[in-house]
Amino acid sequence: MADTPSLGRNTLLETMMRFAPAAAALSLVFAVTSSVGWAGDREPAPRAGVLIAEGKAALAQGDTQGAIDAFEAALAVDPGHTPIFLRLAEAARADRLQGKAIRYYREALTRDPRNLAAIAGEGEALVEKGAVEKAKGNLARLESLCGASCPETMTLSARIAAGPPARVMTAEAVLPDAPVAQTN
């Protein structure tokens, strides 16, 4: 009978030792998740805020490279501020770099999977690139998150309905049918 209390204590200790690593891992997941969620909702660092404003002004003036430079500098100052990726994507789209814009939107979605602006923006960039079926996947995702009447859903729906932009051919893209002979 004297061994019974120590047997209970050993079982309790064994149980704690068995589940301690899992509990530690779970608490780490919660800590990371909450810090990532908090990072997207906060204001940017003051210097990053100034750079974001400079980037917006440059983009409004049509200086896409100046905007990209300002937004990248803001990202270097405050890498935890997710909305900077949305600004970079917007500037890349203005510069007709849809592939680069899609990468920025996906980075924003990695940090905040329910970011409606990033889902809609990625969908619009996909349409601009000609990937309408993939954009329809983004539209379905938006409809499930915020419904058919939210602004992001309506904007993407209209963009999909309009279809991809017409491709402009350059003179270099058109090759002559007849061979050209050189005469001396």
Secondary structure as UniProt FT lines:
FT   HELIX           3..41
FT   HELIX           46..60
FT   TURN            61..62
FT   HELIX           64..77
FT   TURN            79..80
FT   HELIX           83..94
FT   TURN            95..96
FT   HELIX           98..111
FT   TURN            113..114
FT   HELIX           116..129
FT   HELIX           132..146
FT   TURN            148..149
FT   HELIX           151..162
FT   HELIX           171..173
//
